[in-house]
């Protein structure tokens, strides 16, 4: 029987409880790691109701970290728990297997953390190896710690370990990076430099101008680069003067940027949004889409493949910004630029959130809150 939309189903899988539901056309499965008992059923149903309320109120956490069981009480006697020298790697593999994850999801955080565990091969209750990792930025370190805590909580419920020392680790301080959107003069200079091949080496096989429309499109729409790279001719409706942002061409499972490795998938937040075209966008896209088939990409590399964003950054973007003497910022900053200008022009936060592809204003407030209703210093006559 199909679960009604917005409803979280509690299921039994190998005598273990899990939750299944869909949100924004994306399916989710959350293994709770709890045996199927009457008491645990009540816990699972309570967690299901929490998820349903968050979906209805627009506060759903797509990472699912909010819904994982943070603490698990182990009632087993000591002799039923595995020895403390149990290795972490097999425990990690069993936990990940219980989550019923999509292969693409497995290729991201889970595979990266597994590589660290495999390299150090620690026992399950040893945290020193993780505390010594310096290659991860604080945000990534904290995110990975959350996964390890969830893994060990599951291991406790499975009577594989008797404690979870990772839950006692202190999270590292994350320093919020200052967002520096491009100003109007910089935007104009960058687009003009691409169109005029101002800084293009004579020996270059591909001119900057080939990417001029792509760069201008990023500035004029604020879409993510992967959304622009994946835009197809059928996503542009000239009758309604709308651009439909409904999918992306994401990097490969191991972060590959080449066309052959890219995978089409839903947008980052699973949302579909419709962007009204300005006259300039209409003019540009009408020319670009004139001879394209519905499934053809609107923006391509010179050899008609999907744009390799790493090559674009190294061979085009950096060259132009350096030539103009503009402080380097990633192409993703074109998104911050559009959204910042939208706020400055007085577009309501709900409208800015929609342009960004978010279901609520929470992310807009967190990222651009310093720009909203910012007071001026009072005049003091000295």
N, C-alpha and C positions, 0 to 999 in steps of 0.2 A: 504494500500500500504506500502510495507516495505521500511524503510528509508535506502538510500545507505550508505555503510560503511564510517565512518568519517564525516557524515553529522549530524548536530544538528537540530532536528525538533522543531518548536514552536507549542505548542498545547493549546487548551482551555479546561479547566476542571472546571465545575460549575462557568462559567464566570470569571475564573482566569487563568492567563497564566503560563505555565510551559514548561520546555525544556526536551526533551528525546533524548538520543544518546547512542552509545556503543563505548568502547575503550578497547583494549586488551582483547576482548571477554567478557567484563563485561558491563552490562547495567546500565545506570545512569538516574535518574529523578530529576530535580531541579525545585521546585515550587518557582516562583518569587514573589508571593504574590501581583501581580498587576492585577487590573480589566482589562477586555478585551476591550481596547479602541484603536483607531488608533495611538495615541501618544505612549501608552504603548507597542503596537506591534513593533514600531520602536526600543524601548529600548530592548525588548526581542530579536529581530533580531540582534541587535548590540552585545548583550551578546552571542548569538549563534555563530556569526562569530568569536568572541574572543576565544571561546572554540575550534572551528574548527582549528584556526591558532595554538593554543597551542598544539593540538594533532599532527598536521602536523610537528611542529617544535620540538616536544619532550619535551615540557614544561608544559604538562597537569598536573593540580593539582587534584589528585584523591580524596582529602578531600573535594573538591568543595568550600572551603572557599574563594578562589580567585574569584569565580564567583557569590557569593551571593551579593545581592544589599546591599551596606553598608549604604546608606542614602536614606531615603524615605521622600519626601516632602508631608506634610499633608496640603491639601487646604481646608479641611472641617471647617466650622465655629465651635466655641467652644461648642455650644449647641448640636452638632451632635456627640461629643466625649464622651465616657463613663466617669463616675466620676473617680477621681484620686485614689479612694479607691478600684478599681477593683483588685481582687486577682490575683497573678501571676500564680498560679497552673492551673486554667482552660484555661488561655491564652496559657500557655506552651503546654498543651494537644492539643488544637486546632491547634496550629502551627505545632507540630510534626505530627499530623494527615494529615495536608495539604502537607507534604513532600513525601508521598507515599513510606515510607521506608520499606526495607526488615526486617522481624522479628529479624534476627540476628543483624542487625545494630541498631535496637531499643534497644537491650539488652546491648549495650555498653555505650557510652558516654551519650546518651539521658536518659537512665534509671538511671544512676548514678546522673546526674544533677537533675532529677525529684525527687529523694529521698531527696536531699538537700532542694529543694523547698518545698516539702511536710512536711518536718520536721519543717521548720521555718515558713511556710505559710505567706510569706510577701505580701504586696500590690505590684502591678506591678512597681510602680515608686520608690520603696525603694531599695537602694543598700547596706545599712548598714549590712544586714545579710550576704551578699556575701563577703564584704570587711573583715568581721570578721572571715571568714573561714581560719583556720591555718593548717588543715589536708592535704591540697593539696600542692604538690610541685609547684614551680613557673610555670613550663611548663604546668602542668595540669590546674593550676588556669587560665593561659592565654587562654588555649584552651577552657575551659568551658566558659570563658567570651565571646569569639567569638560567641559561640552558643547563649548565652543570648542576645547579641547585635542583632543577626539575628532575634531572636524571637521577640524582642521589635520593631525592624524595621517593621516586618510583622504586629504586633499589631497596629502600627501607620497607616499602609496602610488600615487596617480593621476598623479604627476609634474606636479601643478599648482603646487606650491611646493617650495622646496628646504630649508626649515627650519620649525620650529614654535616661534615665540617665546613663545606663550602658555604652553607647558610650563615656562618659566623664571619665570613670575610667582609671587610669594609669596602664599599664601592669607592671607586676613584672619582675624584672631582673632575667634572667636565667643564672646560672653559668655553663658553659660548662664543662662536666666531662672529665677528662683525660682518654684516652683509654690506657690500659696497656696490650698489647697482650703478650701471653706467648712466651718466647724465645725457641730456639731449644732444649736446655738442659732440660727445664721444660716440653716441649711436650713429649720428649723421656721418662722422668722420670714418667710422669703421665700415659702414655700408658703402660709402663712396670709394674707399680704398679698395674694397673687393671688386666693385664694378669697374674701376679704372685700371686694375692690375698695377696699382701704384708701387707696390713693393715686391712684385713677383720677379724672381730671378729670371734672366733671359734663358738660362739653361733648363728652366722648369718645363716638364712635359705638359703639365696641366696648369692653366692660368687660374688666378684667384677668382676671376669673374664667373667661372663655372659654378661657384658656390655662392654667388651674390644673392640669388633669390632665396636660397636656403637660410642664409644668415639673416636677411631681412624678414623672412617668415618667422624666425625665432623671436626677433625683437617685436614684431607686430602682433603676435598671438600669445606669447608667454608659455607655449607648450613645452613639454620636456623634449630634449633632443631625440630620445627614442621614439616619441610620438610623431615628430616631424619626419624622422627617417622612415617610419613605417606608414606614413600617410599614402593612401591609394587614391587614384582618380575618382573612384566611386564614392569616396568620402567627401567630395566637394560637390555641393548642390547649387548650381548657378541659378536655378529658378527661384529658390528660396534665399539665395545669397548666404548660405550657411556652410560651415566646415564641421564635419562630424568627427570628433576625436573618440574613437571606440576601441583602438588597439595600438600595440607598439611592436616594433621589431627589436626585441631585447637581445642582449649579448648572450653568447653561448653559455652552457652550464659551467664552464671554467673561465668565464669572463672574456671569451674570444670576441673580437669586434668585426672580423672578416664576414663578408656577406654569406658565405656558405655555412657559417656556424650560427647565424642569427635565427631566432625563433619568434614567430608571431604569437602573441598572447594578449590578454586583456590589459587595460591600463593599470598603473600601479595601484590605484585605489579601487579598481573594478568598476569605475563609473563610466558613463557615456555622456559627453557634453556637446552642445551645439554652439559654435562660435559664429556670430554674425560677421560677415565680411565687411571691412571698410572698402571704400572705392579703390584704394591702392591694392589691397589684397585681391579684390575681384579682377582688377586689370592684370596683375601678375599671374594669378592662377588660371585665368582664361587662356592666356598664351601658353602656359606650361602644359595644360591638360588638353590642348586642342587636338592632338593626334594620339592621345593615349587610350588604351583599352581600360575597362573598369578596374581590373586587378593590377594595373601597372603602378609602380611607385611614382609619386609626383617629383620627388627629389632623389637623384641618383649620383653615383660617382661618374667620372668621365667614361668609364667602360660599361656604364649602364647597370652596375650592380648596386646593392644597398650601400649607403655611405658608411665607410669605416671611420668612426668618430675619432679614434686614436690617431690615424693618419691625418685626418682633417685638422686636428689640434696641432700636431707637430709640424706639418708642412704648409698649413694655411693660416690658421688662427693665430698662432704664436708669432709668425712672421709679420702679420699685419699689425698686431698690437705693439710689437717691438718697434716696428718702423714708425708708428704714430707716436711713440713715447707714452703710451697709455699703460698704466699699471696692469699687470697680468691678472686676469680673472677667467675662470672656466667658462665655456659656452653656456653652461647651465645658468650663469648669471644673467643671461638674456631674459630668463623667466622671472628672476627677482626684479629685473628692470621694469618689465611690463606691469607686474603686480604692484610695485612701489609707485609707479606713475598713476596707476588706477586709484590707489588710496589717496594720493596727493590731489587727484582731480575730484575727490569726493564721492566716488562710487561706494555704495553701502558695503559693509563687510560681507553680507550674504552674497552679494554680487561678485566680490573679489574671490570668495571661496569657490563659487561656481566656476569662474574663469580658471581657477587653479585646479579644479577637478576634485575638490574636497566636499564631503557631505555636510560638514558643519564649519563653523568659523574658528574652531579651536586651534587648528594649525596656523591659520592666518594671524590670530592673536599672539600665538607663541613666537612666530617669526617676524611679524611686522608691527607688533604691539607698540614698539617705541615710536612709531610714526603716527599713531592714532590719537587724536585729541591731545597732541603734545603741547603743554602750556609754555608760554613765554616767561622769561624772567621778569619779575616786577621791576618797575622803574623806581630807583632810589636816588633822590636828590641829595648830593653831598656838597 
